[in-house]
Amino acid sequence: MLRRLVLALSSLSMLAVGLSGSACAQGLFGSPPPQASSTDNAPADGTPPPAATPAPAAPVLPGSPTAVVKPFYEHLGLELDPAQRKNFIDPAKSVLDKSDALRASGQGECLDPNMALDNADYDKFAIDKSLRTIEAIHGDEAKVVVAFVAAGNKHRLEWKLKKVGGDWKIADLLSVTGEWALSQYQCE
């Protein structure tokens, strides 16, 4: 019994340490933790405490919902590439197909070329440095929440996926920050 209690407490403390140095500390996935005053943890000799090192990001598993979303942050505008339609299902696929038809007709663009970045200015270094993801799977549905900072502004997007034929497909993209959804666009 004591062994189980020690194991549970050590797991809980490792989880708390891992979260304190990552996206939660940046306030990307919700309210940031309260800031301690500079004297709370200062050694008696007056030297500043060591800086916290962020926890390393968990590896992205091949075939996971996060693995489907990650390329959209490695290649700007990939969501508008017709060759990528294999990664989408309705309602997102219908909107993207209608956008392609509108562009082909010469009537202009319907969608912003950097939707995955919440239409923020593209700064690869800043986004790569701050990009964090959280994945939640419930049966054949999943959500990947992506958070990053661009030009000093926090952005959070939610990718909704469904498992189709054993593969994860993107059904919608929502901006929590900008309050828009890909499925709500009327590209006609």
C-alpha positions in Angstrom: 0.0 0.0 0.0 2.8 2.4 0.9 4.5 1.6 -2.3 1.4 2.5 -4.3 1.1 5.8 -2.4 4.7 6.7 -3.1 4.3 5.8 -6.8 1.2 7.9 -7.1 2.7 10.9 -5.4 5.9 10.7 -7.4 3.9 10.6 -10.7 1.8 13.5 -9.6 4.9 15.6 -8.7 6.5 14.8 -12.1 3.4 15.8 -13.9 3.3 19.1 -12.0 7.0 19.8 -12.7 6.5 19.0 -16.4 3.5 21.3 -16.7 5.0 24.2 -14.8 7.8 24.8 -17.3 5.9 24.3 -20.5 2.9 25.9 -22.2 0.9 26.2 -19.0 3.6 28.5 -17.6 3.3 30.7 -20.7 -0.4 30.9 -20.2 -1.1 29.5 -23.7 -3.6 26.9 -22.7 -5.4 29.0 -20.1 -4.7 31.5 -17.3 -1.0 31.6 -16.5 0.0 30.5 -13.0 0.4 33.3 -10.4 3.9 34.9 -10.5 6.0 34.5 -7.4 7.8 37.6 -6.2 11.5 37.7 -7.0 12.4 37.3 -3.3 10.2 34.2 -2.6 12.8 31.7 -3.8 16.0 33.8 -3.6 18.9 32.3 -1.8 20.0 34.1 1.4 23.2 35.3 -0.2 21.2 37.5 -2.6 22.0 35.7 -5.9 19.0 35.2 -8.2 17.4 31.7 -8.3 18.2 29.6 -11.4 15.9 30.0 -14.3 13.3 27.2 -14.9 14.0 24.9 -17.8 10.9 24.1 -19.9 9.9 20.5 -20.1 10.8 18.9 -23.4 7.9 18.4 -25.8 6.5 14.9 -26.0 7.3 13.1 -29.3 4.6 13.1 -31.9 3.5 9.5 -32.6 3.2 8.6 -36.3 -0.5 8.2 -37.3 -1.7 10.3 -34.3 -4.0 13.3 -34.7 -1.1 15.6 -33.8 1.0 14.0 -36.6 -1.8 14.9 -39.1 -1.9 18.6 -37.8 1.9 19.2 -37.4 2.7 19.6 -41.1 0.4 22.6 -41.3 2.9 24.4 -38.9 5.9 23.3 -40.9 4.7 24.4 -44.3 2.7 27.7 -44.4 -0.5 27.6 -46.4 -0.6 23.8 -46.7 -4.3 23.7 -45.8 -5.0 25.4 -49.1 -3.0 22.9 -51.2 -5.5 20.7 -53.2 -3.0 17.8 -52.8 -3.7 17.8 -49.1 -7.5 17.2 -49.4 -6.8 13.6 -48.6 -6.3 14.8 -45.0 -9.7 16.5 -44.8 -13.4 15.4 -44.5 -16.6 17.4 -44.5 -17.4 20.0 -43.4 -13.8 21.4 -43.8 -13.3 19.5 -47.1 -16.4 21.1 -48.7 -15.3 24.6 -47.8 -11.8 24.0 -49.1 -13.1 22.5 -52.4 -15.5 25.5 -52.8 -12.5 27.9 -52.2 -10.5 26.0 -54.9 -13.4 26.4 -57.4 -13.7 30.1 -56.6 -10.0 30.7 -57.1 -10.1 28.6 -60.4 -13.0 30.8 -61.7 -10.8 33.9 -61.3 -13.3 35.4 -58.8 -10.7 35.7 -56.1 -9.8 34.1 -52.8 -12.2 33.1 -50.0 -9.8 31.9 -47.4 -6.7 33.4 -45.8 -3.5 31.7 -46.8 -2.4 31.2 -43.2 -5.4 29.8 -41.4 -3.4 27.4 -39.3 -1.6 30.5 -37.9 -4.9 32.1 -37.0 -4.2 34.7 -39.8 -1.3 36.0 -37.7 1.8 37.5 -39.3 4.2 34.6 -40.0 7.4 34.6 -37.9 8.7 31.0 -38.1 11.2 31.4 -35.3 8.7 32.9 -32.8 6.1 30.3 -33.7 8.4 27.4 -33.6 9.8 28.6 -30.2 6.3 28.9 -28.6 4.3 26.2 -30.4 2.6 23.8 -28.0 0.0 21.1 -28.7 -2.4 19.1 -26.6 -4.2 16.1 -28.0 -7.4 14.5 -26.7 -8.9 11.3 -28.3 -12.5 10.1 -27.6 -13.2 7.0 -29.6 -13.2 7.9 -33.3 -13.0 11.7 -32.6 -10.1 13.8 -31.6 -9.1 17.4 -30.9 -5.7 18.9 -31.2 -5.4 22.2 -29.5 -2.5 24.3 -30.8 -1.2 27.3 -29.0 1.6 29.8 -30.0 2.7 33.4 -29.7 3.1 35.6 -32.8 4.0 39.3 -32.6 3.5 39.2 -28.8 -0.1 37.9 -29.2 -1.3 34.5 -28.0 -3.2 32.4 -30.4 -5.1 29.1 -29.8 -6.7 26.9 -32.5 -8.6 23.7 -32.2 -8.4 21.1 -34.9 -11.3 18.6 -34.9 -10.5 15.2 -36.4 -12.4 12.0 -37.1 -11.1 8.5 -37.7 -12.0 7.3 -41.2 -10.8 3.9 -42.5 -8.2 3.8 -39.7 -6.7 7.2 -40.5 -7.3 10.5 -38.8 -8.9 13.2 -41.0 -9.5 16.9 -40.3 -13.2 17.7 -40.0 -12.8 21.4 -38.9 -10.4 24.1 -37.7 -11.6 26.6 -35.2 -9.8 29.7 -33.8 -10.5 30.1 -30.1 -8.6 33.4 -30.2 -10.2 34.9 -33.4 -13.6 33.2 -32.9 -14.0 31.8 -36.4 -14.4 28.3 -37.8 -13.4 27.0 -41.2 -16.8 25.2 -41.5 -18.6 28.6 -41.2 -16.9 30.1 -44.3 -19.2 30.6 -47.3 -16.9 30.2 -50.3 -19.4 30.7 -53.2 
